[in-house]
Amino acid sequence: MKIGFIGLGIMGSAMCANIIRKHDDEVFVFDVKKENTDLLASLGGIACTSCRETAEKADLIISMVPKSEHVRAVAEEILPVLNETKTWIDMSTIDPAVSVDISEQVKKRGASFLDAPVVKSRPAAEAGKLGIYAGGSEEDYQRVLPVLQYMGENVIRMGDNGKGLVMKICHNALVSQIQNGVNETSLLAEKNGIDILTFAQAISYGGGQNFYLDSKKEVIAKQDFTTAFSIANMHKDVHICLNLAEECGLEMPGEANAAAVYDRAMEMGLGDEDFSASIKAVKGNGTC
């Protein structure tokens, strides 16, 4: 089975590198930035010059691009070459309704489609230890599972098309609220003479212990916000969540507050920094 990978950014490049290393057939690669394509070609991928060329040459196409409009652009380019011999897995985090609409267009071409967004960030992508939430038919899921397992160690089918994305949005919304709780309480501790590392140690003794604080305490202490997952991407995800909640008639005041923090972070020009830099938005707004 020949694989094509479209979208070789921070996450996609690491994910594709695992496929190249572990798969026993050709892997075609493409990114709009030629240097990204060249990097993966240097690891053993076969460089392509467009999404369409990648899809033409591959049996299984994987895309990992930033936003709904980018997935729509990929769809517009590759739909004409899709047929019953091809499967498309979109691993981007986008609006579930957009993904479902694209899945219907793909199926009209006779091809198969799954949404399979990922959780965790760049280090887990490099190690092949991502969490992956899949949406699609059980038959399609079982067929592509070995490829998903090149990239992730925790892979779960959530239901039909779109359900993987619904779960991803729920996951990131919860992370955003846990993160904002860490931001607010750690800053309160700091303003009263307790540093972040001591704060994290003390929190670990009780019910407030959480993965976000455990994994980001050193980053926050050093103020080194090198991007593993960007403010801009989380800003997108929290607003997808609020839109989804509105469609369902559900109020989410906690998530609305987290979204306001991300709005502020974007206004501060922090979009390209790691999402843990959201603490700057909270700190900049607080007085004590």
TILOMI-860320 format. One line per 5 residues: number of its first residue (from 0); for each residue z, x, y of N, C-alpha, C. Coordinates in Angstrom, 1 decimal. Layout:
REM TILOMI-860320
NUM	Z/X/Y/Z/X/Y/Z/X/Y ~ ...;
END
This chain:
REM TILOMI-860320
0	0.0/0.8/-1.2/0.0/0.0/0.0/0.0/0.9/1.2 ~ -1.0/0.7/2.1/-1.1/1.5/3.3/-0.3/0.7/4.4 ~ 0.5/1.5/5.2/1.3/0.9/6.2/0.8/1.3/7.6 ~ 0.8/0.4/8.5/0.6/0.7/9.9/1.8/0.4/10.8 ~ 2.1/1.3/11.7/3.3/1.2/12.5/2.8/1.2/14.0;
5	3.1/0.1/14.7/2.8/0.0/16.1/4.0/-0.1/17.0 ~ 4.2/0.9/17.9/5.4/0.9/18.8/6.3/2.0/18.4 ~ 6.2/3.2/19.0/6.9/4.4/18.6/7.8/4.9/19.7 ~ 8.6/4.0/20.2/9.6/4.3/21.2/10.9/4.9/20.6 ~ 12.0/4.7/21.3/13.3/5.3/20.9/13.6/4.9/19.5;
10	13.5/3.6/19.2/13.8/3.1/17.8/12.6/3.2/16.9 ~ 11.5/2.8/17.3/10.3/2.8/16.4/9.9/4.1/15.9 ~ 10.1/5.2/16.7/9.7/6.5/16.2/10.6/6.9/15.1 ~ 11.9/6.6/15.2/12.8/7.0/14.1/12.6/6.2/12.9 ~ 12.3/4.9/13.1/12.1/4.0/11.9/10.8/4.5/11.2;
15	9.8/4.8/12.0/8.5/5.2/11.4/8.6/6.5/10.7 ~ 9.4/7.4/11.2/9.6/8.7/10.6/10.2/8.6/9.2 ~ 11.1/7.6/9.0/11.6/7.4/7.7/10.6/6.8/6.7 ~ 9.7/6.0/7.2/8.6/5.5/6.4/7.7/6.6/5.9 ~ 7.3/7.4/6.9/6.4/8.5/6.6/7.0/9.4/5.5;
20	8.3/9.7/5.7/9.0/10.6/4.7/9.2/10.0/3.3 ~ 9.3/8.7/3.3/9.7/8.1/2.0/8.6/7.4/1.3 ~ 7.5/7.0/2.0/6.4/6.2/1.4/5.4/7.1/0.8 ~ 4.8/6.6/-0.3/3.9/7.5/-1.1/2.4/7.1/-0.9 ~ 2.1/6.5/0.3/0.8/6.2/0.6/0.6/6.5/2.1;
25	-0.6/6.3/2.7/-0.9/6.6/4.0/-0.1/5.7/5.0 ~ 0.3/6.3/6.1/1.0/5.6/7.2/0.2/5.8/8.5 ~ -0.3/4.8/9.1/-1.1/4.8/10.3/-0.2/4.5/11.5 ~ -0.3/5.3/12.6/0.6/5.1/13.7/-0.1/5.0/15.0 ~ 0.5/4.1/15.9/-0.1/4.0/17.2/1.0/3.6/18.2;
30	0.9/4.2/19.4/1.7/3.8/20.5/0.9/3.9/21.8 ~ 1.2/3.1/22.8/0.4/3.2/24.0/0.6/4.5/24.7 ~ 1.7/5.2/24.4/1.9/6.6/24.9/1.3/7.5/23.9 ~ 0.3/8.2/24.2/-0.4/9.1/23.2/0.6/10.2/22.7 ~ 1.5/10.7/23.5/2.4/11.7/23.1/3.3/11.2/22.0;
35	3.7/9.9/22.0/4.4/9.3/20.9/3.6/9.2/19.6 ~ 2.4/8.8/19.7/1.5/8.8/18.6/1.3/10.2/18.0 ~ 1.1/11.2/18.9/1.0/12.6/18.4/2.2/13.1/17.7 ~ 3.4/12.7/18.2/4.6/13.2/17.5/4.7/12.7/16.1 ~ 4.4/11.4/15.9/4.5/10.9/14.5/3.4/11.4/13.7;
40	2.2/11.7/14.3/1.1/12.3/13.5/1.6/13.7/13.0 ~ 2.3/14.4/13.8/2.8/15.7/13.5/3.8/15.7/12.3 ~ 4.4/14.5/12.1/5.3/14.3/10.9/4.6/13.9/9.7 ~ 3.3/13.6/9.8/2.5/13.2/8.6/1.9/11.8/8.7 ~ 2.1/11.1/9.8/1.4/9.9/10.1/-0.1/10.2/10.4;
45	-0.9/9.1/10.4/-2.3/9.2/10.7/-2.5/8.5/12.1 ~ -2.9/9.2/13.1/-3.0/8.7/14.4/-4.1/7.7/14.6 ~ -3.8/6.6/15.2/-4.9/5.6/15.6/-4.9/5.5/17.1 ~ -6.0/4.8/17.6/-6.2/4.8/19.0/-6.0/3.4/19.6 ~ -5.6/2.4/18.7/-5.4/1.0/19.2/-4.6/0.3/18.1;
50	-4.0/-0.9/18.6/-3.3/-1.8/17.6/-4.3/-2.3/16.6 ~ -5.5/-2.6/17.1/-6.5/-3.2/16.2/-6.9/-2.2/15.1 ~ -7.1/-0.9/15.5/-7.5/0.1/14.4/-6.4/0.2/13.4 ~ -5.1/0.2/13.9/-4.0/0.3/13.0/-4.0/-0.8/12.0 ~ -4.2/-2.0/12.5/-4.1/-3.2/11.6/-5.3/-3.3/10.7;
55	-6.5/-2.8/11.1/-7.7/-2.8/10.3/-7.4/-1.9/9.1 ~ -6.8/-0.7/9.3/-6.6/0.3/8.2/-5.4/0.0/7.3 ~ -4.5/-0.8/7.7/-3.2/-1.0/7.0/-3.2/-2.3/6.2 ~ -2.5/-2.3/5.1/-2.2/-3.5/4.3/-1.0/-4.2/4.9 ~ 0.0/-3.4/5.3/1.2/-3.9/5.9/1.4/-3.4/7.3;
60	1.4/-4.2/8.3/1.5/-3.8/9.7/2.9/-4.1/10.2 ~ 3.6/-3.1/10.8/4.9/-3.2/11.4/4.8/-3.0/12.9 ~ 5.4/-3.8/13.7/5.4/-3.6/15.1/6.8/-3.6/15.6 ~ 7.1/-2.7/16.6/8.4/-2.5/17.2/8.2/-2.3/18.7 ~ 8.1/-3.4/19.5/7.8/-3.2/20.9/8.8/-4.0/21.7;
65	8.9/-3.8/23.0/10.1/-4.2/23.8/10.3/-5.7/24.0 ~ 9.2/-6.4/24.3/9.4/-7.8/24.8/8.4/-8.8/24.2 ~ 8.7/-10.1/24.4/7.8/-11.1/23.9/6.4/-10.9/24.4 ~ 6.2/-10.6/25.6/4.8/-10.4/26.1/4.1/-9.3/25.4 ~ 4.8/-8.2/25.0/4.2/-7.1/24.3/3.8/-7.5/22.9;
70	4.6/-8.4/22.2/4.2/-8.9/20.9/3.0/-9.8/21.0 ~ 3.0/-10.6/22.0/1.8/-11.5/22.2/0.6/-10.6/22.4 ~ 0.7/-9.5/23.2/-0.5/-8.6/23.4/-0.9/-8.0/22.1 ~ 0.0/-7.6/21.2/-0.3/-7.0/19.9/-1.0/-8.1/19.1 ~ -0.5/-9.3/19.1/-1.1/-10.4/18.4/-2.5/-10.7/18.8;
75	-2.8/-10.7/20.1/-4.1/-11.0/20.6/-5.1/-9.9/20.1 ~ -4.6/-8.7/20.0/-5.5/-7.6/19.5/-5.7/-7.6/18.0 ~ -4.7/-7.9/17.2/-4.9/-7.8/15.8/-5.2/-9.0/15.0 ~ -5.0/-10.2/15.6/-5.3/-11.5/14.9/-6.7/-11.5/14.3 ~ -7.7/-11.1/15.1/-9.1/-11.1/14.5/-9.3/-10.4/13.2;
80	-8.4/-9.4/12.9/-8.6/-8.6/11.7/-7.7/-8.9/10.6 ~ -6.8/-9.9/10.9/-5.9/-10.3/9.8/-6.5/-11.2/8.8 ~ -6.1/-11.1/7.6/-6.6/-12.0/6.5/-5.6/-12.1/5.4 ~ -6.0/-12.7/4.3/-5.0/-12.9/3.2/-4.5/-11.6/2.5 ~ -5.2/-10.5/2.8/-4.7/-9.3/2.2/-3.7/-8.5/3.0;
85	-3.3/-9.1/4.2/-2.5/-8.3/5.1/-1.2/-9.1/5.4 ~ -0.1/-8.3/5.7/1.2/-8.8/6.1/1.6/-8.1/7.4 ~ 2.1/-8.9/8.3/2.7/-8.4/9.6/4.2/-8.6/9.6 ~ 4.9/-7.5/9.8/6.3/-7.6/10.1/6.6/-7.2/11.5 ~ 7.1/-8.1/12.3/7.4/-7.8/13.7/8.9/-7.5/13.7;
90	9.3/-6.3/14.1/10.7/-5.9/14.1/11.3/-5.9/15.6 ~ 10.5/-6.3/16.5/10.9/-6.4/17.9/12.0/-7.5/18.1 ~ 12.7/-7.4/19.2/13.7/-8.4/19.5/13.1/-9.2/20.6 ~ 12.7/-10.5/20.3/12.0/-11.3/21.3/12.5/-12.7/21.2 ~ 12.0/-13.6/22.0/12.4/-15.0/22.0/12.0/-15.6/20.6;
95	12.9/-16.2/19.9/12.5/-16.8/18.5/11.4/-17.8/18.6 ~ 11.3/-18.6/19.6/10.2/-19.6/19.7/8.8/-18.9/19.8 ~ 8.8/-17.8/20.5/7.5/-17.0/20.6/7.1/-16.5/19.3 ~ 8.1/-16.0/18.5/7.8/-15.4/17.2/7.3/-16.5/16.2 ~ 7.9/-17.6/16.3/7.5/-18.7/15.4/6.1/-19.2/15.8;
100	5.8/-19.2/17.0/4.4/-19.5/17.5/3.4/-18.5/16.9 ~ 3.7/-17.2/17.0/2.9/-16.2/16.5/2.7/-16.3/15.0 ~ 3.8/-16.6/14.3/3.8/-16.7/12.8/2.8/-17.8/12.4 ~ 2.7/-18.8/13.2/1.8/-19.9/12.8/0.4/-19.5/13.0 ~ 0.1/-18.7/14.1/-1.2/-18.2/14.3/-1.6/-17.2/13.2;
105	-0.7/-16.4/12.8/-1.0/-15.4/11.7/-1.3/-16.1/10.4 ~ -0.5/-17.2/10.1/-0.8/-17.9/8.8/-2.1/-18.6/8.8 ~ -2.6/-19.0/10.0/-3.9/-19.6/10.1/-5.0/-18.6/9.7 ~ -4.7/-17.4/9.8/-5.7/-16.3/9.4/-5.6/-16.0/7.9 ~ -4.6/-16.6/7.3/-4.4/-16.4/5.8/-3.4/-15.2/5.5;
110	-2.9/-14.6/6.6/-2.0/-13.5/6.4/-0.5/-13.9/6.4 ~ 0.4/-13.0/6.0/1.8/-13.3/6.0/2.5/-12.7/7.2 ~ 3.6/-13.3/7.6/4.3/-12.9/8.8/5.8/-13.0/8.6 ~ 6.5/-11.9/9.0/8.0/-12.0/9.0/8.5/-11.4/10.3 ~ 9.6/-12.0/10.8/10.4/-11.3/11.9/11.5/-10.6/11.2;
115	11.8/-9.4/11.7/12.8/-8.5/11.0/13.5/-7.6/12.1 ~ 14.1/-8.2/13.1/14.8/-7.3/14.1/15.9/-6.5/13.5 ~ 16.3/-5.5/14.2/17.3/-4.5/13.6/18.5/-4.5/14.5 ~ 19.7/-4.1/13.9/20.9/-3.9/14.6/21.3/-2.4/14.4 ~ 22.2/-1.9/15.3/22.6/-0.6/15.4/21.5/0.2/16.3;
120	21.8/1.4/16.6/21.0/2.1/17.5/20.3/3.4/16.9 ~ 19.8/4.3/17.8/19.0/5.4/17.4/19.6/6.2/16.3 ~ 20.9/6.6/16.3/21.4/7.4/15.2/21.2/6.8/13.8 ~ 21.5/5.4/13.8/21.3/4.7/12.5/19.9/4.6/12.1 ~ 19.0/4.5/13.1/17.5/4.5/12.8/17.1/5.8/12.2;
125	17.6/6.9/12.8/17.2/8.2/12.2/17.7/8.4/10.8 ~ 18.9/7.9/10.5/19.5/8.0/9.2/19.0/7.0/8.2 ~ 18.2/6.1/8.6/17.7/5.0/7.7/18.8/4.0/7.4 ~ 19.7/3.8/8.3/20.9/3.0/8.0/21.0/1.8/8.9 ~ 19.9/1.3/9.4/19.9/0.1/10.2/20.4/-1.1/9.5;
130	20.8/-2.1/10.2/20.9/-3.5/9.6/19.7/-4.2/10.0 ~ 19.1/-5.0/9.1/17.9/-5.7/9.3/18.0/-7.2/8.9 ~ 17.7/-8.1/9.9/17.8/-9.5/9.7/16.3/-10.1/9.5 ~ 16.0/-10.5/8.4/14.6/-11.0/8.1/14.5/-12.5/8.2 ~ 13.3/-12.9/8.8/13.0/-14.3/8.7/11.6/-14.5/8.2;
135	11.4/-15.3/7.2/10.1/-15.5/6.5/10.3/-16.1/5.1 ~ 9.3/-16.3/4.4/9.4/-16.9/3.1/10.1/-15.9/2.1 ~ 10.7/-16.5/1.1/11.4/-15.7/0.1/10.4/-14.8/-0.6 ~ 9.2/-15.3/-0.9/8.2/-14.5/-1.6/7.8/-13.3/-0.7 ~ 7.5/-13.5/0.5/7.1/-12.4/1.4/8.2/-11.4/1.6;
140	9.5/-11.9/1.7/10.6/-11.0/1.9/10.8/-10.1/0.7 ~ 10.7/-10.6/-0.5/10.9/-9.8/-1.7/9.8/-8.8/-1.8 ~ 8.6/-9.1/-1.4/7.5/-8.2/-1.4/7.6/-7.0/-0.5 ~ 8.2/-7.2/0.7/8.3/-6.2/1.7/9.7/-5.5/1.7 ~ 10.6/-6.0/0.9/12.0/-5.5/0.9/12.0/-4.0/0.7;
145	11.3/-3.4/-0.3/11.3/-2.0/-0.4/11.0/-1.2/0.8 ~ 10.0/-1.7/1.6/9.7/-1.0/2.8/10.8/-1.1/3.9 ~ 11.4/-2.3/4.0/12.5/-2.5/4.9/13.6/-1.6/4.5 ~ 13.8/-1.3/3.3/14.9/-0.5/2.8/14.6/1.0/3.1 ~ 13.4/1.4/3.4/13.2/2.7/4.0/13.9/2.9/5.3;
150	14.1/1.8/6.0/14.7/1.9/7.4/16.1/1.4/7.5 ~ 16.5/0.6/6.6/17.9/0.0/6.7/18.6/0.0/5.4 ~ 19.9/0.1/5.4/20.7/0.0/4.2/21.3/-1.4/4.0 ~ 21.4/-2.2/5.1/21.9/-3.5/5.0/20.8/-4.5/5.5 ~ 20.1/-5.1/4.5/19.0/-6.0/4.8/19.3/-7.4/4.2;
155	19.1/-8.4/5.1/19.4/-9.7/4.6/18.3/-10.7/5.1 ~ 17.9/-11.6/4.3/17.0/-12.7/4.7/17.9/-13.8/5.3 ~ 17.6/-14.3/6.5/18.3/-15.3/7.2/17.7/-16.7/7.0 ~ 16.5/-16.8/6.6/15.8/-18.0/6.4/14.3/-17.9/6.8 ~ 13.7/-19.0/7.2/12.3/-19.0/7.5/12.0/-18.2/8.8;
160	10.7/-18.2/9.2/10.3/-17.5/10.4/11.1/-17.9/11.6 ~ 11.6/-16.9/12.4/12.4/-17.1/13.5/13.9/-16.9/13.3 ~ 14.3/-17.1/12.1/15.8/-17.1/11.8/16.4/-15.7/11.9 ~ 15.5/-14.7/11.6/16.0/-13.3/11.7/16.3/-13.0/13.2 ~ 15.5/-13.5/14.1/15.7/-13.3/15.5/16.8/-14.1/16.0;
165	17.0/-15.3/15.5/18.2/-16.1/16.0/19.5/-15.3/15.6 ~ 19.5/-14.7/14.4/20.7/-14.0/14.0/20.9/-12.7/14.9 ~ 19.8/-12.0/15.2/19.8/-10.8/16.1/20.4/-11.2/17.5 ~ 19.9/-12.3/18.0/20.4/-12.7/19.3/21.9/-13.1/19.3 ~ 22.3/-13.7/18.2/23.7/-14.0/18.1/24.5/-12.8/18.0;
170	24.0/-11.8/17.2/24.7/-10.5/17.0/24.9/-9.8/18.4 ~ 23.8/-9.7/19.1/23.9/-8.9/20.4/24.7/-9.6/21.4 ~ 24.7/-11.0/21.4/25.5/-11.7/22.3/27.0/-11.4/22.0 ~ 27.3/-11.4/20.8/28.7/-11.1/20.4/29.1/-9.7/20.9 ~ 28.2/-8.7/20.6/28.4/-7.4/21.1/28.6/-7.3/22.6;
175	27.8/-8.0/23.3/27.9/-8.0/24.8/29.3/-8.5/25.3 ~ 29.8/-9.5/24.6/31.1/-10.0/25.0/32.2/-9.1/24.6 ~ 32.1/-8.5/23.4/33.1/-7.5/23.0/33.1/-6.3/23.9 ~ 31.9/-5.9/24.3/31.7/-4.8/25.2/32.3/-5.1/26.5 ~ 32.1/-6.3/27.1/32.7/-6.6/28.4/34.2/-6.7/28.3;
180	34.7/-7.1/27.2/36.2/-7.1/27.0/36.7/-5.6/27.1 ~ 36.0/-4.7/26.4/36.4/-3.3/26.4/36.2/-2.8/27.8 ~ 35.1/-3.1/28.5/35.0/-2.6/29.9/36.1/-3.0/30.8 ~ 36.4/-4.3/30.8/37.5/-4.8/31.7/38.9/-4.3/31.3 ~ 39.2/-4.3/30.1/40.6/-3.9/29.7/40.8/-2.4/29.8;
185	39.7/-1.6/29.4/39.9/-0.2/29.5/40.0/0.3/31.0 ~ 39.3/-0.4/31.9/39.3/-0.1/33.3/40.7/-0.5/33.9 ~ 41.2/-1.6/33.4/42.6/-2.0/33.8/43.6/-0.9/33.4 ~ 43.4/-0.4/32.1/44.3/0.6/31.6/44.2/1.9/32.5 ~ 42.9/2.3/32.8/42.6/3.5/33.6/43.3/3.4/34.9;
190	43.2/2.2/35.6/43.8/2.1/36.9/45.3/2.1/36.9 ~ 45.9/2.1/35.7/47.3/2.2/35.5/47.7/3.4/34.7 ~ 46.8/4.4/34.8/47.1/5.8/34.3/46.9/6.0/32.8 ~ 46.2/5.2/32.1/45.9/5.4/30.7/44.4/5.7/30.5 ~ 44.1/6.9/30.0/42.7/7.2/29.8/42.0/6.5/28.6;
195	40.7/6.5/28.6/40.0/5.8/27.6/40.3/6.2/26.2 ~ 40.5/7.5/25.9/40.7/7.9/24.6/42.1/7.5/24.1 ~ 43.1/7.6/25.0/44.4/7.1/24.6/44.4/5.6/24.4 ~ 43.6/4.9/25.3/43.5/3.4/25.2/42.9/3.1/23.8 ~ 41.8/3.8/23.4/41.1/3.5/22.2/42.1/3.7/21.0;
200	42.8/4.8/21.0/43.8/5.1/19.9/44.8/3.9/19.8 ~ 45.3/3.5/21.0/46.3/2.5/20.9/45.7/1.1/20.5 ~ 44.5/0.8/20.9/43.9/-0.4/20.4/43.7/-0.4/18.9 ~ 43.4/0.8/18.4/43.2/0.9/16.9/44.4/0.5/16.1 ~ 45.5/0.5/16.7/46.8/0.1/16.0/46.9/-1.4/15.8;
205	46.1/-2.1/16.5/46.3/-3.6/16.5/45.0/-4.4/16.2 ~ 45.1/-5.6/16.5/44.0/-6.5/16.2/42.8/-6.4/17.1 ~ 42.9/-5.6/18.2/41.8/-5.5/19.1/40.8/-4.4/18.7 ~ 41.0/-3.7/17.6/40.1/-2.6/17.2/38.7/-3.2/16.9 ~ 37.7/-2.5/17.4/36.3/-3.0/17.2/35.4/-1.8/17.1;
210	34.2/-2.0/16.5/33.2/-1.0/16.3/32.7/-0.4/17.6 ~ 32.5/-1.3/18.6/31.9/-0.8/19.8/32.8/0.2/20.5 ~ 34.1/-0.1/20.6/35.0/0.9/21.2/35.1/2.2/20.4 ~ 35.2/2.0/19.1/35.3/3.2/18.2/34.1/4.1/18.4 ~ 32.9/3.5/18.5/31.7/4.3/18.5/31.4/4.8/19.9;
215	31.9/4.2/21.0/31.5/4.5/22.3/32.6/5.2/23.2 ~ 33.8/5.3/22.6/34.9/5.9/23.4/34.6/7.3/24.0 ~ 34.0/8.1/23.1/33.7/9.5/23.6/32.6/9.5/24.6 ~ 31.6/8.6/24.5/30.5/8.5/25.5/31.1/8.1/26.8 ~ 32.0/7.1/26.8/32.6/6.6/28.0/33.5/7.7/28.6;
220	34.2/8.4/27.8/35.1/9.4/28.3/34.3/10.5/29.0 ~ 33.2/10.9/28.4/32.4/12.0/28.9/31.4/11.5/30.0 ~ 31.3/10.2/30.2/30.3/9.6/31.1/28.9/10.1/30.8 ~ 28.6/10.3/29.6/27.3/10.8/29.1/26.5/9.6/28.5 ~ 25.8/8.9/29.4/25.1/7.7/29.0/23.7/7.9/28.5;
225	23.5/9.0/27.7/22.2/9.2/27.2/21.8/8.0/26.3 ~ 20.6/7.5/26.5/20.2/6.2/25.9/20.0/6.2/24.4 ~ 20.8/5.4/23.7/20.5/5.1/22.3/20.0/3.6/22.3 ~ 20.5/2.8/23.2/20.0/1.4/23.3/20.2/1.1/24.8 ~ 19.1/0.7/25.5/19.2/0.7/26.9/19.8/-0.6/27.5;
230	20.3/-0.4/28.8/20.7/-1.6/29.6/19.6/-2.6/29.7 ~ 18.4/-2.2/29.9/17.3/-3.1/30.1/17.0/-3.9/28.9 ~ 17.2/-3.3/27.7/17.0/-4.1/26.4/18.1/-5.1/26.2 ~ 19.3/-4.7/26.5/20.4/-5.6/26.3/20.4/-6.8/27.4 ~ 19.9/-6.4/28.6/19.7/-7.4/29.6/18.8/-8.5/29.1;
235	17.7/-8.1/28.5/16.7/-9.0/27.9/17.3/-9.9/26.9 ~ 18.1/-9.3/26.0/18.7/-10.0/24.9/19.7/-11.0/25.3 ~ 20.6/-10.7/26.3/21.6/-11.7/26.7/20.9/-12.9/27.3 ~ 19.8/-12.7/28.0/19.1/-13.8/28.6/18.3/-14.6/27.6 ~ 17.8/-14.0/26.6/17.2/-14.8/25.5/18.3/-15.7/24.9;
240	19.5/-15.1/24.7/20.6/-15.9/24.2/20.9/-17.1/25.0 ~ 21.0/-16.9/26.3/21.3/-18.1/27.2/20.2/-19.1/27.2 ~ 19.0/-18.7/27.1/17.8/-19.6/27.0/17.9/-20.4/25.7 ~ 18.2/-19.7/24.6/18.3/-20.4/23.3/19.5/-21.4/23.3 ~ 20.6/-21.0/23.9/21.7/-21.9/24.0/21.4/-23.1/24.8;
245	20.7/-22.9/25.9/20.3/-24.1/26.8/19.4/-25.0/26.0 ~ 18.4/-24.5/25.2/17.6/-25.3/24.4/18.4/-26.1/23.4 ~ 19.5/-25.6/22.9/20.3/-26.3/21.9/21.4/-27.2/22.6 ~ 21.5/-27.1/23.9/22.5/-27.9/24.6/23.9/-27.4/24.5 ~ 24.0/-26.1/24.3/25.3/-25.4/24.1/25.6/-24.6/25.3;
250	26.8/-24.8/25.9/27.3/-23.9/26.9/28.0/-22.7/26.4 ~ 27.7/-21.5/27.0/28.3/-20.3/26.5/28.8/-19.5/27.8 ~ 29.9/-19.9/28.3/30.4/-19.3/29.5/30.8/-17.8/29.4 ~ 31.2/-17.4/28.2/31.5/-16.0/28.0/30.2/-15.2/28.0 ~ 29.2/-15.7/27.4/27.9/-15.0/27.5/27.3/-15.0/28.9;
255	27.5/-16.1/29.6/27.0/-16.1/31.0/27.7/-15.0/31.8 ~ 29.0/-14.8/31.5/29.7/-13.7/32.3/29.1/-12.4/31.9 ~ 28.9/-12.1/30.6/28.3/-10.9/30.2/26.9/-10.7/30.8 ~ 26.1/-11.8/30.9/24.8/-11.7/31.5/24.9/-11.3/33.0 ~ 25.9/-11.8/33.6/26.1/-11.5/35.1/26.4/-10.0/35.2;
260	27.1/-9.4/34.3/27.4/-8.0/34.3/26.1/-7.2/34.2 ~ 25.2/-7.7/33.2/24.0/-7.0/33.0/23.0/-7.2/34.2 ~ 23.1/-8.3/34.8/22.3/-8.5/36.0/22.7/-7.5/37.1 ~ 24.0/-7.3/37.2/24.5/-6.4/38.2/24.1/-5.0/37.9 ~ 24.2/-4.6/36.6/23.7/-3.3/36.2/22.3/-3.0/36.5;
265	21.4/-4.0/36.3/20.0/-3.9/36.6/19.8/-3.7/38.1 ~ 20.6/-4.5/38.9/20.5/-4.3/40.3/20.9/-3.0/40.8 ~ 21.8/-2.3/40.0/22.3/-1.0/40.4/21.3/0.1/39.9 ~ 20.2/-0.3/39.3/19.3/0.7/38.8/19.6/1.4/37.6 ~ 20.4/0.8/36.7/20.9/1.4/35.5/20.1/1.1/34.2;
270	19.0/0.4/34.4/18.2/-0.1/33.3/17.9/0.9/32.2 ~ 17.6/2.1/32.6/17.2/3.1/31.6/18.3/3.8/30.9 ~ 19.6/3.6/31.4/20.7/4.2/30.8/21.2/3.5/29.5 ~ 22.0/4.1/28.7/22.6/3.5/27.6/23.4/2.2/27.9 ~ 23.3/1.2/27.1/24.0/-0.1/27.4/25.5/0.1/27.6;
275	26.1/1.2/27.1/27.5/1.4/27.4/27.8/1.7/28.9 ~ 26.7/2.0/29.6/26.8/2.3/31.1/27.1/1.0/31.8 ~ 27.1/-0.2/31.1/27.5/-1.4/31.8/28.9/-1.4/32.4 ~ 29.7/-0.4/31.9/31.1/-0.2/32.4/31.0/0.1/33.9 ~ 29.9/0.8/34.3/29.7/1.1/35.8/29.6/-0.2/36.6;
280	29.0/-1.2/36.1/28.8/-2.4/36.8/30.1/-3.1/37.0 ~ 31.0/-3.1/35.9/32.3/-3.7/36.0/33.2/-2.9/37.0 ~ 33.2/-1.6/36.8/34.0/-0.7/37.7/33.6/-0.8/39.1 ~ 32.3/-0.9/39.4/31.8/-1.0/40.8/32.2/-2.3/41.4 ~ 32.6/-3.3/40.6/32.9/-4.6/41.2/34.4/-4.9/41.2;
285	35.2/-4.0/40.7/36.6/-4.3/40.6/37.5/-3.5/41.7 ~ 38.6/-4.1/42.0/39.5/-3.5/42.9/40.9/-3.6/42.2 ~ 41.7/-2.6/42.4/43.1/-2.6/41.9/44.0/-1.7/42.8;
END
